[in-house]
Amino acid sequence: MADLSQVGLVGSPVQTNGPGETVPPSNPLVLAEHDESEPFEISTDDAQFLDRLDEVHESAPLDVSYTNDGQVIVSSGSYVGVMTLPSGTQIEVTPKQSVTRLLWALQYAFDTPIDSMGKETGFTGASSFFDAIGVLFLTELKTVLDQGLHRDYVRTQAVQEHVRGRIDVQRQLQRAGPTPTDFAVEYDEFTTDTVLNRAVLAAVRVLTGLVRDSELASRLQHEEQRLRQFTTIEPVSVDAVERIELSRLNEHYDLLLDLTRTVLAREFFEDISAGTNRSLALFVNMNDIFERLVERAFRAAAKQIGGLTVEGQASIQNIVDGPHAVSMRPDVLVRHEDGTPAAVIDAKWKTGSASSGDVYQLTSYVLALETCGALVYPGHSEHGGEESTVMDQFSLRSVELATDAVAPSYGDYVDVLEDSAYRYLTSIL
């Protein structure tokens, strides 16, 4: 499964007015992917916040340029999400029209069962990007709590009447009094108060302050109270969150940890509480989301057909030996039961024309594996059905995954999505 790229940043408290005000064309300023705004006036604080986002993250979700008279132009890329500037101006980057409902796309990408809230709106209006993340997070958190919080051994320092573990000699000697009646000890405690659970608690507290829907916020608060019975509110560094590794004992945290990292990505959200609005940015990369969508759809299709296995981000043999060799990791590799390749898939989150680089990359996979290949695009990309051949032997086809499906329910949406992958696989087998 593809890793999820996230961007998170928190800044200064929102200022409702001040010198050199930001005057956007609209508030919220809504951009599509790979879009740009009209030039507008921007305050110094807002400009500094945008600059900081660019400095903190290797791949910033927004590009900023300036006209000769000092007005700003904000350009979007493949990240979707929400940003609130110090002035209170909100910038929303929405997914392209090829995703009919963001929540359903995220839900399918994260493979998480949805609860009965029935949210299915887009960014603007009654719902928001935060609400979409919040619904997914709530569902996964409830699943983890129902299965049981993971326990682990945590090094603990305490002062107790009886010796437990070992005496911390240095701390014991520093204790006041000639004959202290208690002991400074250090021991390993088997507890739920771990870095993993503290990170989850931090993330749910952040989301509670960000979601717009009052019912969703109330449900998040309820689950927060359940979690606080077993875990304390303590600062957790982003580095510590990134270092968390799951085992078979806590693998049920897999999706929740992904979402936790999304919320707490790189810059920790501190001091977000009810009544306090802060400048912030939270984005996810739709390239990563689409890779997850494609892998899940082809896994489902392969299971339905039978006799096939699917590898995500598979490592394959290089066709180049020597210093010019580069790693080759197609998004999806479908194999027959005997291990021979059936198809190699490369996911491309774009609606424009195919680039030569895309074709060359897939061609190298096809030649290395000696099998047919497909460039998989989102719905509404006008690529479906295009077919070529490689070396007069292997099929190279463009396929649309129906992310633009108009469906009455999430289940129907999934059926249409997976049918796209099923039809391709059955056509080549």
Sequence and secondary structure as in RCSB ss.txt:
>XXXX:A:sequence
MADLSQVGLVGSPVQTNGPGETVPPSNPLVLAEHDESEPFEISTDDAQFLDRLDEVHESAPLDVSYTNDGQVIVS
SGSYVGVMTLPSGTQIEVTPKQSVTRLLWALQYAFDTPIDSMGKETGFTGASSFFDAIGVLFLTELKTVLDQGLH
RDYVRTQAVQEHVRGRIDVQRQLQRAGPTPTDFAVEYDEFTTDTVLNRAVLAAVRVLTGLVRDSELASRLQHEEQ
RLRQFTTIEPVSVDAVERIELSRLNEHYDLLLDLTRTVLAREFFEDISAGTNRSLALFVNMNDIFERLVERAFRA
AAKQIGGLTVEGQASIQNIVDGPHAVSMRPDVLVRHEDGTPAAVIDAKWKTGSASSGDVYQLTSYVLALETCGAL
VYPGHSEHGGEESTVMDQFSLRSVELATDAVAPSYGDYVDVLEDSAYRYLTSIL
>XXXX:A:secstr
     EEEEEEEE  S  SS  B SSSSEEEETT B   BB  HHHHHHHHHHHHH SS SEEEEE TTS EEEE
E SEEEEEE TTS EEEEE  TT S HHHHHHHHHT    TT     SSTT  HHHHHHHHHHHHHHHHHHH   
 EEEEEEEEESS  SEE HHHHHHSSSSS SSEEEEEEEEES  HHHHHHHHHHHHHHHH   HHHHHHHHHHHH
HHHTT       HHHHHT    TTTGGGHHHHHHHHHHT SS   S  TT  EEEEEEEEHHHHHHHHHHHHHHH
HHHHH SEEEEES     S  STT      SEEEEETTS EEEEEEE    S   HHHHHHHHHHHHHHTS EEE
EEETTSS TT EEEETTTEEEEEEEE TT   SSHHHHHHHHHHHHHHHHHHH 
